[in-house]
Amino acid sequence: MAAGGAGGGSGAGAASVASLWSEVNRCGQNGDFGRALKSVQKILQVNKDDVTALHCKVVCLIQNGNFKEALSVIHTHTKVLTSDLIAFEKAYCEYRLNRIENALKTIQGASQQTDKLKELYGQVLYRLERYDDCSAVYRDLIRNSQDDYEEERKTNLSAVVAAQSTWEKVVPEDLGLQEATYELCYNAACALIGQGKLNEAMKSLQKAEDLCRQSLSEDSDVTEEDIEAELAIIHGQMAYILQLQGHTEEALQLYNQIIKLKPTDVGLLAVIANNIITINKDQNVFDSKKKVKLTNAEGVEHKLSKKQLQAIEFNKALLAMYTNQADQCRKLSSSLEAQDPEYLLPVLIQAAQLGREKQHARAIELLQDFADQHPEKAAEIKLTMAQLKIAQGSVTKACIILRSIEELRHKPGMVSALVTMYSHEEDIDSAIEVLQQAIEWYQEYQPKSPVHLSLIREAANFKLKHGRKKEAISDLEELWKQNPDDAHTLAQLISAYSLVDAEKAKVLSKHLPSSDTMSLKVDVDALENSHGATYVRKKGGKPTPENQQKEQGQGDVKKKKKKKKGKLPKNYDPKMTPDPERWLPMRERSYYRGRKKGKKKDQIGKGTQGAMTGASSELDASKTASSPPTSPRPGTVTAVPSSSTSNMVPPRHQKPVGAAATKKKQQQKKKKGGKGGW
């Protein structure tokens, strides 16, 4: 019984396991991996080392997104789940957990490279930014695979080409990929942006938008919001092109529209926020600080390339500098420098921050140390050092630094800058030396090129401008040889020779065009009858027929108009000598003393309530009798001797003598009161 029971129990267990496997198979086909996992767990309770059950458990966990748990199962059962059996699942879990280096080792350690392992290998190489190797993998897959995933492989290959064009500045070869889907169109547009073909890229993006709308609208379950969310990345790239073309307002509007949609792609949001910060620059700092939060979202570092992350960190440091967060700026720039010691921008940010703090000497020292360590980047560093010297006011030292940049010394822009700076310092000899060295370089490497002749022309004009006519002769002769019909250059040459060799000047003057050829043949009648020579009558009375006849007659001589006598003032006194300073503004006259502030006419409102200080003093007969008036009252005129006319003060600007005394008394009364008030 017991044995039979045991045998009966074993048979029932086997039947139960078989039914569980059927359940697992059915759930797998239906995509119900949660239920399938429960059935697999029951199977493992019967046999915990069942290889197939463990493999199915790992697959179910991956399908449910439990990558850590799946990887834990693989590591726990390494003896049963060998690397050859479970290599793809292990590498995929590591890839999804952003352990890219571990995934690469797992794939490379597999004994057999299946197609699905190669697909994953291509994805891993793309994340590691090994674009050449990635391109080779996808080309091999497209060439040797025959299944339903060819379109996806072509899309991935086009993404690799776009990345090479954008980040490595590699001119992509034509792979013959037809832009049949919106993904292919989008990737083609990205490749065109990398080449600088912005107009063509915009057309590809517009085509991608149309294809996207068309393909998604065919699905009845897809809403308009879903379509807009899918189009967000295309619109983001359109805004980027507008920004590169200088249409910042349109780009900013499109960026903000995408942010309002709240897309789930944190990488897209980070890129858009960074681009808005670059548009704001040192303006609208509050908005930039809000946008920085989007660049700090979790998982951004796994969605973007290294150069994109560098650009975001660089802009964060710049924003910290603009907002006077010096410590934060140094921290971010030092972090960037630690990630890539050969990266120049972090050093430039640190130098700029020191410049804002007026520590120019430390900034120049920092740049010099970097230039010594990286000679290939010395040109950019020296330009920054020169700018700092100019900020210090050391223009001559800045010129010395600029002239030490060998690869830029002969460039027209550099020559122009040096000549301008030396002219500002009134060092004309050094400016001429700079021009001469540039001319000699072009004489040796690019003789008679447009730039060469332009430099000779500028050198000659500069010398003539500063009175160096003798030195300008050689330049003018060279220009005249190149263009013998240039009368202006010939005239300049004759003028210069007239100071050195008069005979030579006479000989050259024979080459000047005759006066007949230089005279202007003008039809006077036609000129007078043209619209530009019409006579415009001044405003006044209407012309009479007699006046019109006089204007038409050529022999009539216009009569001189009589000057009208100037009007004299009503109170003009011929016996009095007028004020010689009467034509000057009142403030510029010698006797002007300025207005008394705070003194109102008749001092209304001062004294006891209802009192009239001005009127009472005038009506007091005792005061007028005892003290003679020291200043005339309004409306009276006092006689002034003719000898003192130059110092005469007009009646309106004469001041009473007692005014200063009364003012002092008032000040003394105020002092007695003190600050206490009551």
ZAFI-51180 format. One record per residue (C-alpha): residue number from 1; x, y, z. Coordinates in Angstrom, 3 decimals, always signed. Layout:
! residues N
NUM, X, Y, Z;
...
//
This chain:
! residues 678
1, +0.000, +0.000, +0.000;
2, +2.657, +2.207, +1.101;
3, +4.786, +1.448, -1.975;
4, +1.743, +1.558, -4.174;
5, +0.722, +4.814, -2.561;
6, +4.177, +6.142, -3.177;
7, +4.050, +4.986, -6.737;
8, +0.580, +6.476, -7.125;
9, +1.847, +9.785, -5.596;
10, +4.837, +9.857, -8.000;
11, +2.541, +9.314, -10.948;
12, +0.235, +12.111, -9.752;
13, +3.294, +14.430, -9.324;
14, +4.479, +13.735, -12.867;
15, +1.010, +14.447, -14.215;
16, +0.905, +17.666, -12.201;
17, +4.309, +18.797, -13.582;
18, +3.152, +18.043, -17.130;
19, +0.027, +20.125, -16.643;
20, +2.172, +22.930, -15.204;
21, +4.403, +22.867, -18.282;
22, +1.316, +23.074, -20.467;
23, +0.197, +26.089, -18.429;
24, +3.626, +27.705, -18.856;
25, +3.529, +27.150, -22.615;
26, +0.013, +28.551, -22.953;
27, +0.777, +31.646, -20.839;
28, +3.973, +32.244, -22.780;
29, +2.101, +32.263, -26.065;
30, -0.498, +34.647, -24.622;
31, +2.152, +36.950, -23.186;
32, +0.989, +36.392, -19.607;
33, +4.441, +35.957, -18.102;
34, +3.336, +36.704, -14.546;
35, +1.089, +33.645, -14.506;
36, +3.715, +31.607, -16.312;
37, +6.222, +32.517, -13.583;
38, +3.895, +31.107, -10.897;
39, +3.670, +27.813, -12.750;
40, +7.475, +27.677, -13.163;
41, +7.891, +28.262, -9.413;
42, +5.659, +25.251, -8.710;
43, +7.762, +23.147, -11.072;
44, +10.951, +24.231, -9.276;
45, +9.421, +23.181, -5.952;
46, +9.355, +19.679, -7.343;
47, +12.854, +19.895, -8.862;
48, +14.856, +22.967, -7.855;
49, +17.696, +22.244, -10.312;
50, +15.520, +21.776, -13.408;
51, +17.572, +23.598, -16.089;
52, +14.622, +24.288, -18.357;
53, +12.504, +25.605, -15.490;
54, +15.307, +27.892, -14.300;
55, +15.815, +29.181, -17.835;
56, +12.076, +29.849, -18.160;
57, +12.100, +31.639, -14.812;
58, +14.856, +33.966, -16.016;
59, +12.944, +34.686, -19.234;
60, +9.714, +35.407, -17.328;
61, +11.526, +37.776, -14.962;
62, +13.100, +39.614, -17.923;
63, +9.731, +39.910, -19.658;
64, +8.280, +41.379, -16.465;
65, +11.175, +43.866, -16.195;
66, +12.732, +42.304, -13.085;
67, +16.307, +42.392, -14.433;
68, +18.065, +42.393, -11.056;
69, +16.146, +39.335, -9.862;
70, +16.791, +37.551, -13.157;
71, +20.517, +38.264, -12.862;
72, +20.441, +37.038, -9.259;
73, +18.899, +33.718, -10.367;
74, +21.646, +33.339, -13.002;
75, +24.417, +34.009, -10.457;
76, +22.833, +31.648, -7.880;
77, +22.632, +28.701, -10.285;
78, +25.895, +29.106, -12.207;
79, +26.589, +25.353, -12.076;
80, +23.305, +24.522, -13.777;
81, +22.902, +27.615, -15.981;
82, +26.185, +27.558, -17.913;
83, +27.493, +30.621, -19.769;
84, +26.821, +29.083, -23.191;
85, +23.194, +28.363, -22.271;
86, +22.311, +31.652, -20.630;
87, +24.819, +34.117, -22.219;
88, +22.215, +36.196, -24.066;
89, +19.871, +36.563, -21.065;
90, +22.751, +37.489, -18.748;
91, +24.180, +40.068, -21.179;
92, +20.719, +41.527, -21.785;
93, +20.081, +41.966, -18.043;
94, +23.451, +43.690, -17.628;
95, +22.705, +45.940, -20.616;
96, +19.300, +46.953, -19.220;
97, +20.867, +47.638, -15.813;
98, +23.372, +49.967, -17.581;
99, +26.311, +47.687, -16.760;
100, +27.560, +48.084, -20.298;
101, +31.150, +46.936, -19.744;
102, +29.949, +43.744, -18.031;
103, +27.546, +43.065, -20.895;
104, +30.403, +43.441, -23.381;
105, +32.527, +40.895, -21.469;
106, +29.634, +38.426, -21.295;
107, +29.010, +38.651, -25.062;
108, +32.685, +38.324, -25.917;
109, +32.997, +35.341, -23.546;
110, +30.225, +33.364, -25.254;
111, +31.485, +30.379, -27.278;
112, +28.854, +30.726, -29.991;
113, +27.844, +34.109, -31.497;
114, +24.187, +33.761, -32.402;
115, +22.248, +36.420, -34.350;
116, +20.493, +37.676, -31.221;
117, +23.854, +37.991, -29.448;
118, +25.185, +39.986, -32.410;
119, +22.129, +42.274, -32.250;
120, +22.806, +42.913, -28.584;
121, +26.517, +43.328, -29.306;
122, +25.690, +46.123, -31.746;
123, +23.557, +47.890, -29.111;
124, +26.339, +47.598, -26.536;
125, +28.929, +49.013, -28.933;
126, +26.609, +51.934, -29.729;
127, +26.246, +52.757, -26.026;
128, +30.023, +52.601, -25.649;
129, +30.279, +55.032, -28.620;
130, +32.426, +52.600, -30.627;
131, +30.647, +53.569, -33.816;
132, +33.025, +51.987, -36.344;
133, +32.758, +48.535, -34.728;
134, +29.001, +48.970, -34.325;
135, +28.600, +49.825, -38.012;
136, +30.524, +46.711, -39.008;
137, +28.279, +44.496, -36.826;
138, +25.043, +45.855, -38.326;
139, +26.328, +45.616, -41.880;
140, +27.202, +41.959, -41.277;
141, +23.742, +41.286, -39.832;
142, +21.938, +42.956, -42.738;
143, +24.050, +41.070, -45.254;
144, +23.720, +37.587, -43.659;
145, +20.252, +37.642, -42.055;
146, +16.916, +36.820, -43.656;
147, +14.040, +37.525, -41.278;
148, +11.417, +40.147, -40.474;
149, +13.804, +42.472, -38.598;
150, +15.728, +43.878, -41.544;
151, +13.957, +47.274, -41.265;
152, +14.968, +47.604, -37.598;
153, +18.599, +46.776, -38.422;
154, +18.670, +49.423, -41.165;
155, +17.241, +51.958, -38.716;
156, +19.971, +51.126, -36.193;
157, +22.641, +51.377, -38.873;
158, +21.355, +54.807, -39.923;
159, +21.504, +55.898, -36.254;
160, +25.168, +54.861, -36.146;
161, +25.889, +56.891, -39.297;
162, +24.133, +59.916, -37.774;
163, +26.199, +59.604, -34.583;
164, +29.445, +59.419, -36.580;
165, +28.476, +62.530, -38.542;
166, +27.426, +64.474, -35.429;
167, +30.042, +63.542, -32.827;
168, +33.047, +62.428, -34.872;
169, +32.489, +64.786, -37.844;
170, +32.889, +61.870, -40.265;
171, +31.423, +62.376, -43.732;
172, +29.005, +59.432, -44.044;
173, +29.084, +57.187, -47.053;
174, +25.937, +56.520, -49.019;
175, +24.616, +53.167, -47.775;
176, +21.610, +53.206, -50.097;
177, +19.132, +53.255, -47.198;
178, +15.767, +54.371, -48.522;
179, +13.884, +56.766, -46.251;
180, +10.756, +54.608, -46.135;
181, +9.980, +55.115, -42.429;
182, +9.957, +58.174, -40.232;
183, +12.778, +56.713, -38.109;
184, +15.032, +56.464, -41.183;
185, +14.107, +60.014, -42.215;
186, +14.870, +61.302, -38.725;
187, +18.293, +59.629, -38.626;
188, +19.093, +60.930, -42.118;
189, +18.234, +64.455, -40.914;
190, +20.576, +64.066, -37.924;
191, +23.396, +63.043, -40.268;
192, +22.745, +66.122, -42.433;
193, +22.857, +68.382, -39.345;
194, +26.274, +66.933, -38.519;
195, +27.454, +67.964, -41.997;
196, +25.998, +71.466, -41.616;
197, +23.331, +70.963, -44.306;
198, +20.572, +72.534, -42.241;
199, +18.037, +73.268, -44.997;
200, +18.185, +69.695, -46.310;
201, +17.913, +68.394, -42.760;
202, +14.753, +70.456, -42.171;
203, +13.160, +68.945, -45.293;
204, +13.972, +65.416, -44.050;
205, +12.431, +66.216, -40.665;
206, +9.268, +67.528, -42.302;
207, +9.067, +64.303, -44.312;
208, +9.598, +62.304, -41.101;
209, +6.750, +64.211, -39.435;
210, +4.378, +63.445, -42.318;
211, +5.295, +59.742, -42.332;
212, +4.891, +59.542, -38.553;
213, +1.420, +61.085, -38.627;
214, +0.421, +58.844, -41.504;
215, +1.623, +55.596, -39.888;
216, +0.187, +56.346, -36.430;
217, -3.166, +57.636, -37.671;
218, -3.846, +54.241, -39.256;
219, -4.086, +52.766, -35.750;
220, -7.508, +53.581, -34.303;
221, -6.276, +53.148, -30.714;
222, -3.691, +55.932, -31.067;
223, -4.911, +59.349, -29.901;
224, -3.760, +62.782, -31.061;
225, -1.849, +63.180, -27.795;
226, +0.037, +59.953, -28.502;
227, +0.946, +61.236, -31.965;
228, +2.203, +64.558, -30.545;
229, +4.267, +62.678, -27.962;
230, +5.855, +60.582, -30.704;
231, +6.530, +63.720, -32.772;
232, +8.230, +65.487, -29.840;
233, +11.718, +64.268, -30.739;
234, +11.243, +65.370, -34.382;
235, +9.999, +68.805, -33.305;
236, +12.932, +69.081, -30.894;
237, +15.362, +68.557, -33.750;
238, +13.483, +71.139, -35.861;
239, +13.849, +73.658, -33.043;
240, +17.575, +72.880, -32.851;
241, +17.967, +73.682, -36.576;
242, +16.066, +76.966, -36.100;
243, +18.391, +77.817, -33.221;
244, +21.476, +77.115, -35.340;
245, +20.032, +79.329, -38.090;
246, +19.598, +82.211, -35.635;
247, +15.783, +82.022, -35.356;
248, +15.945, +81.855, -31.565;
249, +12.416, +83.134, -30.895;
250, +10.822, +80.436, -33.062;
251, +13.122, +77.786, -31.584;
252, +12.268, +78.860, -28.027;
253, +8.547, +78.696, -28.769;
254, +8.874, +75.151, -30.149;
255, +11.018, +74.030, -27.197;
256, +8.431, +75.276, -24.690;
257, +5.623, +73.520, -26.574;
258, +7.482, +70.209, -26.228;
259, +8.059, +70.749, -22.493;
260, +4.318, +71.394, -21.985;
261, +3.600, +67.923, -23.444;
262, +5.640, +66.408, -20.553;
263, +7.295, +63.633, -22.605;
264, +8.530, +60.571, -20.727;
265, +11.934, +60.614, -22.458;
266, +14.235, +62.226, -19.853;
267, +17.023, +62.480, -22.417;
268, +14.881, +64.585, -24.750;
269, +13.801, +66.873, -21.895;
270, +17.405, +67.338, -20.769;
271, +18.584, +68.299, -24.257;
272, +15.718, +70.772, -24.744;
273, +16.299, +72.351, -21.316;
274, +20.007, +72.716, -22.090;
275, +19.255, +74.392, -25.432;
276, +16.878, +76.858, -23.762;
277, +19.632, +77.742, -21.272;
278, +21.998, +78.481, -24.168;
279, +19.390, +80.804, -25.712;
280, +18.865, +82.636, -22.404;
281, +22.625, +83.090, -21.831;
282, +23.065, +85.658, -19.034;
283, +19.461, +86.861, -19.392;
284, +16.301, +85.336, -17.870;
285, +18.414, +83.563, -15.259;
286, +15.388, +82.505, -13.178;
287, +14.006, +80.479, -16.112;
288, +17.431, +78.914, -16.711;
289, +17.634, +77.790, -13.083;
290, +14.275, +76.024, -13.441;
291, +15.421, +74.339, -16.658;
292, +18.577, +73.032, -14.957;
293, +16.397, +70.744, -12.837;
294, +15.315, +68.900, -15.994;
295, +18.953, +68.151, -16.839;
296, +19.438, +66.543, -13.401;
297, +16.662, +63.948, -13.827;
298, +17.416, +60.348, -12.918;
299, +18.702, +58.233, -15.809;
300, +19.795, +61.141, -18.018;
301, +23.403, +59.951, -17.985;
302, +22.342, +56.665, -19.642;
303, +20.309, +58.357, -22.384;
304, +22.832, +60.848, -23.755;
305, +26.286, +60.666, -25.293;
306, +29.412, +61.816, -23.474;
307, +29.644, +64.992, -25.529;
308, +26.026, +65.863, -24.787;
309, +26.618, +65.370, -21.058;
310, +29.781, +67.480, -21.267;
311, +27.875, +70.284, -22.983;
312, +25.190, +70.223, -20.272;
313, +27.767, +70.369, -17.456;
314, +29.614, +73.152, -19.265;
315, +26.437, +75.240, -19.507;
316, +25.694, +74.599, -15.827;
317, +29.106, +76.012, -14.960;
318, +28.498, +79.053, -17.159;
319, +25.123, +79.642, -15.510;
320, +26.774, +79.450, -12.081;
321, +29.289, +82.069, -13.230;
322, +26.546, +84.372, -14.542;
323, +24.663, +84.068, -11.238;
324, +27.825, +84.865, -9.222;
325, +28.037, +81.369, -7.711;
326, +31.827, +81.232, -7.844;
327, +32.267, +78.079, -5.726;
328, +29.672, +76.148, -7.730;
329, +31.300, +77.287, -10.968;
330, +34.730, +76.061, -9.822;
331, +33.277, +72.758, -8.621;
332, +31.571, +72.014, -11.944;
333, +34.546, +73.072, -14.070;
334, +36.940, +71.008, -11.926;
335, +34.659, +67.993, -12.341;
336, +34.706, +68.441, -16.108;
337, +38.481, +68.759, -16.096;
338, +38.820, +65.560, -14.045;
339, +36.651, +63.633, -16.538;
340, +38.768, +64.776, -19.495;
341, +42.092, +66.475, -18.627;
342, +42.605, +67.480, -22.277;
343, +39.231, +69.286, -22.448;
344, +39.910, +73.011, -22.912;
345, +36.519, +74.499, -21.988;
346, +36.732, +73.832, -18.207;
347, +40.016, +75.748, -18.066;
348, +38.495, +78.644, -20.009;
349, +35.559, +78.755, -17.573;
350, +37.928, +78.885, -14.592;
351, +39.909, +81.675, -16.275;
352, +36.696, +83.598, -17.004;
353, +35.594, +83.252, -13.378;
354, +38.956, +84.570, -12.174;
355, +38.627, +87.429, -14.653;
356, +35.242, +88.366, -13.176;
357, +36.910, +88.430, -9.766;
358, +39.616, +90.790, -11.155;
359, +42.285, +88.116, -10.602;
360, +43.760, +88.458, -14.088;
361, +47.275, +87.386, -13.069;
362, +46.021, +84.048, -11.688;
363, +43.877, +83.510, -14.781;
364, +46.849, +84.062, -17.098;
365, +48.998, +81.736, -14.984;
366, +46.330, +79.016, -15.171;
367, +46.107, +79.331, -18.959;
368, +49.880, +79.325, -19.362;
369, +50.188, +76.072, -17.382;
370, +47.578, +74.412, -19.607;
371, +49.301, +75.715, -22.751;
372, +52.615, +74.238, -21.597;
373, +50.959, +70.845, -21.055;
374, +48.969, +70.929, -24.315;
375, +50.967, +72.792, -27.012;
376, +48.459, +71.792, -29.710;
377, +45.842, +74.030, -28.068;
378, +48.165, +76.973, -27.458;
379, +46.509, +79.199, -30.090;
380, +43.099, +79.247, -28.394;
381, +44.686, +79.747, -24.982;
382, +46.858, +82.634, -26.135;
383, +43.846, +84.413, -27.603;
384, +42.200, +84.239, -24.182;
385, +45.398, +85.420, -22.488;
386, +45.549, +88.418, -24.832;
387, +41.952, +89.279, -23.971;
388, +42.810, +89.222, -20.259;
389, +45.819, +91.483, -20.874;
390, +43.582, +93.964, -22.690;
391, +41.166, +93.860, -19.740;
392, +44.134, +94.798, -17.522;
393, +44.978, +97.670, -19.853;
394, +48.241, +96.081, -21.056;
395, +47.591, +96.438, -24.785;
396, +51.257, +96.162, -25.814;
397, +51.686, +92.891, -23.882;
398, +48.518, +91.593, -25.527;
399, +50.038, +92.392, -28.929;
400, +53.190, +90.458, -28.028;
401, +51.083, +87.404, -27.094;
402, +49.077, +87.597, -30.320;
403, +52.197, +87.904, -32.462;
404, +53.560, +84.727, -30.862;
405, +50.750, +82.655, -32.448;
406, +52.593, +81.503, -35.565;
407, +49.616, +79.925, -37.350;
408, +47.542, +83.112, -37.080;
409, +50.126, +85.870, -37.598;
410, +49.396, +86.319, -41.304;
411, +45.594, +86.049, -41.102;
412, +43.802, +89.263, -42.172;
413, +41.744, +89.311, -38.971;
414, +44.827, +89.046, -36.777;
415, +46.699, +91.684, -38.827;
416, +43.732, +94.053, -38.549;
417, +43.492, +93.559, -34.771;
418, +47.216, +94.120, -34.231;
419, +47.323, +97.255, -36.410;
420, +44.323, +98.699, -34.555;
421, +45.856, +97.972, -31.159;
422, +49.258, +99.398, -32.073;
423, +47.569, +102.489, -33.524;
424, +45.719, +102.945, -30.234;
425, +49.074, +102.850, -28.463;
426, +50.512, +105.246, -31.096;
427, +53.164, +102.670, -32.010;
428, +53.047, +103.231, -35.788;
429, +56.380, +101.482, -36.468;
430, +55.153, +98.202, -34.935;
431, +51.882, +98.434, -36.875;
432, +53.806, +98.878, -40.157;
433, +56.041, +95.950, -39.186;
434, +52.996, +93.700, -38.697;
435, +51.651, +94.664, -42.125;
436, +55.046, +94.112, -43.757;
437, +55.455, +90.642, -42.244;
438, +52.003, +89.610, -43.459;
439, +52.747, +90.919, -46.975;
440, +56.025, +88.961, -47.045;
441, +54.231, +85.753, -46.000;
442, +51.683, +86.069, -48.809;
443, +54.454, +87.060, -51.250;
444, +56.115, +83.732, -50.496;
445, +53.120, +81.378, -50.262;
446, +50.204, +83.083, -52.078;
447, +51.632, +85.785, -54.363;
448, +49.184, +88.127, -56.146;
449, +46.227, +86.565, -54.355;
450, +43.292, +88.874, -53.478;
451, +44.329, +88.847, -49.818;
452, +47.923, +89.708, -50.767;
453, +46.904, +92.719, -52.876;
454, +44.392, +93.825, -50.248;
455, +47.109, +93.846, -47.590;
456, +49.404, +95.902, -49.831;
457, +46.601, +98.417, -50.399;
458, +45.912, +98.696, -46.655;
459, +49.621, +99.049, -45.870;
460, +49.978, +101.869, -48.408;
461, +46.907, +103.687, -47.109;
462, +48.074, +103.286, -43.519;
463, +51.508, +104.730, -44.306;
464, +50.018, +107.655, -46.235;
465, +47.588, +108.336, -43.403;
466, +50.440, +108.653, -40.927;
467, +52.682, +110.729, -43.185;
468, +55.008, +107.904, -44.260;
469, +54.833, +108.705, -47.982;
470, +58.400, +107.605, -48.710;
471, +57.727, +104.173, -47.179;
472, +54.461, +103.841, -49.112;
473, +56.175, +104.181, -52.534;
474, +57.090, +100.495, -52.905;
475, +53.563, +99.362, -52.008;
476, +51.975, +101.852, -54.403;
477, +54.302, +100.811, -57.237;
478, +53.347, +97.164, -56.703;
479, +49.653, +98.040, -56.816;
480, +50.063, +100.177, -59.921;
481, +51.906, +97.373, -61.721;
482, +49.012, +95.048, -60.997;
483, +46.468, +97.584, -62.314;
484, +47.999, +100.324, -64.553;
485, +44.528, +101.839, -65.184;
486, +44.020, +102.682, -61.509;
487, +44.235, +106.496, -61.579;
488, +43.740, +106.783, -57.817;
489, +46.796, +104.633, -57.035;
490, +48.835, +106.540, -59.637;
491, +47.861, +109.859, -58.052;
492, +48.931, +108.577, -54.644;
493, +52.236, +107.389, -56.121;
494, +52.928, +110.777, -57.759;
495, +52.139, +112.521, -54.463;
496, +54.578, +110.274, -52.617;
497, +57.347, +110.707, -55.257;
498, +56.965, +114.489, -55.190;
499, +58.664, +114.507, -51.785;
500, +61.517, +112.234, -52.853;
501, +62.124, +112.560, -56.602;
502, +60.371, +115.414, -58.390;
503, +61.606, +114.250, -61.837;
504, +60.132, +110.803, -61.271;
505, +56.851, +112.407, -60.248;
506, +56.794, +114.430, -63.509;
507, +57.425, +111.310, -65.570;
508, +54.627, +109.441, -63.809;
509, +52.252, +112.357, -64.183;
510, +52.318, +111.798, -67.939;
511, +50.422, +108.566, -67.347;
512, +47.535, +110.430, -65.768;
513, +44.397, +110.635, -67.929;
514, +43.851, +113.941, -69.761;
515, +41.441, +116.555, -68.481;
516, +39.155, +115.934, -71.464;
517, +38.669, +112.293, -70.523;
518, +38.115, +113.214, -66.877;
519, +35.601, +116.033, -67.537;
520, +32.007, +115.225, -66.905;
521, +29.778, +115.593, -69.963;
522, +26.590, +116.954, -68.434;
523, +23.546, +118.211, -70.325;
524, +22.696, +121.313, -68.294;
525, +19.268, +121.794, -69.871;
526, +18.289, +118.213, -69.209;
527, +19.523, +118.530, -65.632;
528, +17.475, +121.675, -65.015;
529, +14.347, +120.122, -66.509;
530, +14.727, +116.957, -64.435;
531, +12.642, +116.372, -61.293;
532, +15.677, +116.747, -59.086;
533, +16.279, +120.371, -60.190;
534, +12.760, +121.739, -59.679;
535, +12.463, +125.108, -57.947;
536, +10.563, +125.003, -54.672;
537, +8.974, +128.334, -53.662;
538, +9.175, +129.309, -50.006;
539, +5.975, +129.618, -48.058;
540, +4.349, +133.037, -48.420;
541, +2.021, +134.917, -50.730;
542, +0.921, +133.430, -54.005;
543, +3.126, +134.395, -56.963;
544, +1.706, +137.166, -59.170;
545, +1.924, +137.042, -62.957;
546, +4.465, +139.876, -62.836;
547, +6.760, +137.916, -60.507;
548, +6.462, +134.824, -62.716;
549, +7.565, +136.857, -65.747;
550, +10.552, +138.189, -63.800;
551, +11.573, +134.657, -62.789;
552, +11.336, +133.441, -66.382;
553, +13.467, +136.336, -67.695;
554, +17.142, +135.393, -67.557;
555, +18.534, +138.972, -67.700;
556, +16.611, +140.361, -64.708;
557, +18.639, +141.071, -61.607;
558, +16.985, +140.429, -58.266;
559, +16.722, +143.463, -55.991;
560, +18.275, +143.326, -52.561;
561, +15.749, +143.082, -49.779;
562, +15.840, +145.884, -47.202;
563, +16.720, +144.768, -43.710;
564, +14.050, +145.467, -41.141;
565, +15.010, +147.536, -38.088;
566, +15.264, +145.514, -34.933;
567, +12.540, +146.016, -32.372;
568, +13.549, +147.697, -29.095;
569, +12.146, +146.767, -25.681;
570, +9.222, +148.803, -24.385;
571, +11.149, +150.079, -21.350;
572, +14.265, +150.891, -23.407;
573, +16.231, +153.870, -22.017;
574, +18.760, +155.306, -24.530;
575, +20.635, +157.081, -21.695;
576, +21.497, +153.774, -19.979;
577, +24.272, +151.524, -21.211;
578, +22.893, +148.029, -21.970;
579, +24.173, +144.995, -20.107;
580, +27.103, +143.520, -22.143;
581, +26.222, +140.010, -20.878;
582, +22.581, +140.230, -21.933;
583, +23.101, +137.669, -24.732;
584, +24.390, +134.984, -22.360;
585, +22.077, +132.580, -20.558;
586, +21.363, +133.733, -17.017;
587, +23.361, +130.875, -15.470;
588, +26.502, +131.898, -17.402;
589, +26.446, +135.589, -16.377;
590, +29.071, +136.817, -13.929;
591, +26.555, +138.185, -11.443;
592, +24.321, +135.078, -11.307;
593, +24.247, +133.625, -7.771;
594, +21.649, +130.912, -8.204;
595, +18.209, +130.487, -6.758;
596, +17.476, +130.081, -3.073;
597, +15.954, +126.691, -2.546;
598, +13.022, +126.321, -0.197;
599, +12.178, +130.051, -0.213;
600, +8.723, +130.663, -1.505;
601, +7.427, +134.036, -2.452;
602, +6.379, +136.099, +0.573;
603, +7.107, +133.001, +2.745;
604, +3.481, +131.992, +2.896;
605, +2.644, +129.646, +5.726;
606, +5.487, +130.724, +8.084;
607, +4.981, +132.474, +11.393;
608, +1.821, +132.547, +13.463;
609, -1.489, +131.648, +11.927;
610, -2.902, +134.496, +9.841;
611, +0.293, +136.613, +10.063;
612, +1.715, +138.350, +6.935;
613, +5.403, +139.076, +7.525;
614, +6.095, +140.666, +4.148;
615, +3.060, +142.930, +4.175;
616, +3.537, +144.082, +7.794;
617, +7.144, +145.126, +7.201;
618, +6.138, +147.171, +4.178;
619, +3.308, +148.924, +6.046;
620, +5.503, +149.759, +9.071;
621, +6.322, +153.483, +8.524;
622, +8.870, +153.540, +11.340;
623, +11.063, +151.004, +9.619;
624, +10.974, +152.754, +6.279;
625, +11.848, +156.089, +7.826;
626, +14.756, +154.908, +10.002;
627, +16.460, +152.537, +7.570;
628, +16.980, +153.582, +3.978;
629, +16.165, +150.927, +1.394;
630, +19.173, +148.855, +0.389;
631, +17.477, +147.372, -2.685;
632, +14.789, +148.680, -4.986;
633, +11.296, +147.367, -4.589;
634, +9.566, +145.745, -7.508;
635, +8.561, +148.325, -10.063;
636, +11.209, +150.943, -9.094;
637, +14.402, +151.823, -10.946;
638, +17.554, +153.142, -9.232;
639, +20.101, +155.313, -10.967;
640, +23.499, +153.661, -11.524;
641, +26.672, +155.582, -12.451;
642, +27.894, +154.964, -15.961;
643, +31.355, +153.948, -14.735;
644, +29.949, +150.786, -13.100;
645, +27.902, +149.524, -15.987;
646, +30.052, +146.422, -16.387;
647, +29.165, +145.297, -12.862;
648, +25.534, +146.346, -13.047;
649, +23.019, +143.819, -11.743;
650, +19.570, +143.905, -13.303;
651, +16.746, +144.832, -10.941;
652, +15.173, +141.378, -11.015;
653, +18.422, +139.762, -9.820;
654, +19.489, +142.222, -7.135;
655, +19.449, +140.684, -3.642;
656, +18.698, +142.501, -0.361;
657, +21.709, +142.922, +1.884;
658, +19.909, +141.736, +4.953;
659, +18.920, +138.426, +3.417;
660, +22.029, +136.592, +4.607;
661, +21.641, +137.979, +8.122;
662, +18.038, +136.889, +8.420;
663, +19.001, +133.451, +7.190;
664, +21.681, +133.131, +9.889;
665, +19.189, +134.186, +12.578;
666, +16.743, +131.580, +11.426;
667, +19.475, +128.910, +11.591;
668, +20.382, +129.989, +15.138;
669, +16.730, +129.743, +16.206;
670, +16.565, +126.236, +14.805;
671, +19.713, +125.188, +16.672;
672, +18.256, +126.324, +20.010;
673, +15.314, +124.000, +19.599;
674, +17.486, +120.885, +19.324;
675, +16.249, +117.520, +18.099;
676, +13.755, +116.942, +20.875;
677, +10.856, +118.749, +19.216;
678, +8.430, +118.899, +22.075;
//
